[in-house]
Amino acid sequence: MSNRRARLGAPAALSALALLTSGCGAQVEGGTEAAAETVTVQRCGEKVEYTVPQRAVVYEGGSADKMFALGLTDHVHGYVLPPANPPVSESPWASEYEQVEFLSDDLLNRELVVDAEADFVVAGWQSGFSDERGITPEILDGLGIQSFMHAESCYNYPGFPERHTPFEGLYTDLERLGQIFGVEERAEELVAEYRARVAAVQEQAPEGDPVPVFLYDSGTDQPFTAASQVPANEIIEFAGGENVFGDLDERWTQVGWEAVVEAQPEVIVIFDYGDQPAEDKIAFLEEYEATADLPAVRDDNFYILDYNEGISSPRNIDGLEGFAEYLRTLDA
């Protein structure tokens, strides 16, 4: 009998809270315009002065979901969603996506941001922002466009690195965005809720040695997988497993099939996104000579992790709870 995970319905979207108004453009006695109120917040390891953004552009589901979870839909102008991302209709915040503009299915680029008249861009370092593509926080600073980077992506940000474990990076992002937009109380409530849900999972983790787990992202000649600097690593760890490549100080990385075979994973997490269905990835692992005899493949121990549950996003908590439930089922 197959142990493959049946998809669960997404949790109900969090209701938006009333937002605090900013001091931008306030009139003062004598008819002169007051300077915009500012707040200083970390952007990776750099202190940056922000005014409250009104036309944010967000890249990928994780960035959008952080804004929506904080009740900041009215401050989001639009989103950029490359084709690999799952449909927004599957998001807990599907109704919020309908209220903002779909800007592009391309990679994030400077022209798109300028054309959108954005005053704020949310993305990760090397997952949105990129020296090679000419869109970095420094370049946007020069254009007068504010920017924010996911804390979990900051560990190798040039000039201003900053280290966070992935889930702590999520909490840090919510707290920092809360400061920028003046919704600190909402951010505190979310972080407290998420910490409690994570703690509840950890308390229920199976006893004994952690189960060796391999995350299969993609690749046939060489597999692409999750290393220590991405949320999927802690999803595996907090649920009671051990990421067989969790000792690599990277985010998403290529490894060799020989290393996968040597690790003898008892569970394989299939990272589900893009044009290749999860079932096709499973079929490849079942048919490929190097992996066909792995314990996870022999026992049909596959778990499908949604893309937006595995990148930095409030949905990391949903991904953790789902995978933890699956491991407890195997342990029963």
Secondary structure, 3 states (H helix, E strand, C coil): CCCCCCCCCCCCCCCCCCCCCCCCCCECCCCCECCCCCEEEEECCEEEEECCCCCEEEEHHHHHHHHHHCCCHHHEEEEECCCCCCCHHHCCCHHHHHCCEEEECCCCCHHHHHHCCCCEEEEEECEEEECCCCECHHHHHHCCCEEEECHHHHHHCCCCCCCCCHHHHHHHHHHHHHHHHCCHHHHHHHHHHHHHHHHHHHHCCCCCCCEEEEEECECCCCCEEECCCCHHHHHHHHHCEEECCCCCCCCEEECCHHHHHHHCCCEEEEEECCCCCHHHHHHHHHHCCCCCCCHHHHCCCEEEEEHHHHCCCCCHHHHHHHHHHHHHHHHC
